[in-house]
């Protein structure tokens, strides 16, 4: 759309309401212009879709960071309207915001509230829990954790969820399970919503209820986090770092409760680990050079968990990589980075010829492994890397796609970037919406986010302790083969996400 000076804040506001509602699948009247955008559960990809559509509307590219600096529709609309007179003839211009990350000492951030003293409580064994507290139940992995916990225990699952009331919270949880075809009505009564917010003190549930839950809960699975690859540390700290501290506080009050924390292999993104072998029980003291806000928060949060462990809290730590779909059904999160990239490259006709290793692990493997490992007394105090034990190069995927009949080529990365800039001009291609994510340069080295995943910049992440601990179970990570690709592709075609024409 060509540039229009006539857009007012009200025009932009109405557009944002309509497009946000469409993006998250609700009616326009369910959107509150004063509500923080993150409360609508926007992930990185959805935020990029919104930003890219705004570019088409306004004629210039707003920075993704505007969604943090102006976090609701009312303030964002006003800010964008103020930009319009200054952009009357300029295309492909980013609204001025400083995208350079502030200098941040992550080690100084890793300070756990000294009043969280689990060693004042008597020790516990892992045992069989009757009441489980879980965060992140409206997410992709969270849904599969709920499923696995319902099947492997007789416990009631108390799920922290952001909602206006208990009924809305229950509806969110059920809808999420239905989305991934893992809802089972027989378990309905065992899923109990707890209305709250990871980003608030005492998890947003109030002191009295906090104490009640601390009394009744036997164990905690902390999977919740705000996942956004373009927001700075400051935008994610409340939910990801302070939220983890509140979970540790809950575990350390009234009675001791084991915490099974879902971390991330992103804690090893410091250049200090590039090309080196990282073992599961190794300490991770290098934080310098981690520039993604999300990765920074996961580094700090895991440090808090380890401090609590050293004070006497029973914990297990689980570090997934990028998580792919269910290996049996192919059901996946179609808004995730992997699927959007594949679809976009198929539409473009080109994949980048780069040394990427596909180390993603299927969600059913990750969820089963977390639940199994968390129930072993021998796991307490340990960390487990859920990295795929036999990653495959990106070229394997490209060859499989070609054999399936898609006319695609692998071209040098710089040429692929040029194709992205010059020939991908429609929001119909997911790569268009991901351009700020794929092309913006960060850090002193001026790296793009995909640069992080080049093999030369990645550590070799060992998962031997995990494989050894799982050896007595039937849980095995499915190999990355044509059969797995076929399972995923069949689902993506069936749902209309991929076009077979």
C-alpha positions, 0 to 999 in steps of 0.5 A: 500500500502506498504511503498515506498522510491521512492515517490518524491514530484512530485509523491505525488503532482500528487496523491493529485491533482487527489484525490482532484479532485475526492473528490470534483467532478472536473477535474484534470486541475481545481486544482491549486497546489498553491491554499489554500486547504480550498478554495476548500470547504473541510469539516472535513470529506473530509479532513479526507478522504484525510488524510486516503488515504495518509496513505494508499499511504505512509505507515504512518498517516499524522496528519490532522493538516498538512492541516493547516500548509502546506495549499496547494498541493505544500507545502504539497507534499514537506513536506510529501516527506521530511518525507518519509526517516524517516518513512522507516519501521514505520506504524501507525505513525503520522507525527510530528506536535503539536496537543495540542491546544495553551493556548488561552484566548477567552475572550481576543479575543472577542474585536470588532473594536471600529470603528464599531458604529451602534448607530450613525445611525437611528433605523430601523424596521425589515420590508420587505427587498428588498435586502438581503445579505447572507453568506454561500450560498454554504453550506448545511444550506445556500442552504435551507436559500436561498430557504426559503428567495426566497419563503417568500420574494420578495427580491433579494438575494446577496450571498457572494461566493468565485469564480474567477468571477461572472459566476463561483460564480453563477454556484456554487450557482446554483449547490449547490441548485441543489445538494439538489433538491431545485433549481427553475429556476423561482428564477434565476434572484433573486440570485446575486453572490458577489465574495468575501471571508469571511476571507479577510478584507472588505469581499474581495470585495474592499472598493468601492463595500463594500460601494455600498452594504452597501447602497443597502442592507436592511438586512443580514443573516450571515450563512457562516463559515469554518467548520472543527473540526480538525483545530485550532482556528488560522486556522479558526479565519480569516473566522469565527471571523474576517469575522463576524466582517466584516459582522458587519461592513457592517451592520453598514455603510451608514444605519443600517441593521439587522444581523441574525447570525447563531451561534451554540450550540457549544458555550456551550462546556465548561465543566462548563455547563456539566449537567446544564440547559442553557437557550436562553437568558442566558449570556455565559461567560464560555469558559475555556475547549472549545478545538475545534478550530471551537467551539472556533471561534463560541464562540468569533464570537457570543460575537462580535455580542452581543457587536454590539447589545449592541452598537445598532445593531439590531440582532437575533442569531440562534444556531443550533445543528448538522443539519440532512436532509430534513424531507420531502425528506430525502435529506441530506449532505452525507459527514456530521458526522452523515451520515458517522458515521451511514454508518461506524457503519453499515459496521462494524456491531457495534455501540458504546453503549454510552449515546448519545442523538440525538438532531439533527434538520432537515435542513428544520426546522432550515431554516424555523425557522431562516427566520420566527424568523428573520422577527418578530420585537419581536425577535430583540436582542434575541437568539434562540436555534434550538436544537431538543425539543425532542431528542432521545437516540442513542439506538433508532436509533440502535433498528430501524436499527436492525428492518430494518434488519441490523445485528448490535450490540451495544458494550461498547465504549472501545470495539468499539474503539478496533474494529475500530483500529484493524478491520477497515482497508479500506477506503471503510468504512467511519470510517477508514477515520474518525479515526484521528477525532475519536481517537485523544486525545485533551485537558488536559483531553485527550478527543476524539472529540466523548467524547464531546457528551457523555450525562454526558458532555453535558448541557441541552439546552433549546429551550423554547423561540424558541418554544414560538416564533414559536407558532404562525406559522406552523413551528414544529420540526419533531419528531425523529421517525421511520417515519423520519428514514425511510425518511432518509434511503430511500434517502440514499439507493436510492442514493447508499450511503447505501447498502441494501445487 
